């Protein structure tokens, strides 16, 4: 039901309310694993809504439980959300530590391409914070290719824009027109890439 509601535009508030109601039902019915899954989704929704403290509180409680259970899949996803939260708080060391924990948990499971792409995109963001623009470009390229292959347009465009920004920040703005007019740039052309061109 939550996934169906997610297809409705501007329904974040409804998704959050729905998750909260399902979590309460899970507690009453003692459905621990389902509750944890929904709480992880709720934390990601709260982050999108800019309720950083609410998301962090939920993630901290969830991680304590998951570490006891040693659920690698959920640990991978929840640590990734934790890394995003700390990035939003501009706490780069904690964000990097959470991402490292996510990658560590991921070594024991099969990581689906979309989850790997999300990890790569976040890795690129953290490299930008550390002013390592060559490495950030590589991460954004990896993420872009996965999103492009899965036809996730919004994420692909975002990563393509980040690739251009990495080139500009790294002093290689001369490469940006090639990215924008290349086959990927033509496929995802629009205001985002036009903005990148106007920066050089």
Protein Blocks (a to p, Z undefined) as FASTA:
>chain_A
ZZmmmmpghilmmmmmmmmmmmmmmmmnopaklmmmmmmmmmmmmmmnopaklmmmmmmm
mmmmmmmnopaklmmmmmmmmmmmmmmnopaklmmmmmmmmmmmmmmpccdfklmmmmmm
mmmmmmmmnopaklmmmmmmmmmmmmmmnopaklmmmmmmmmmmmmmmnopammmmmmmm
mmklmmmgcjklmmmmmmZZ
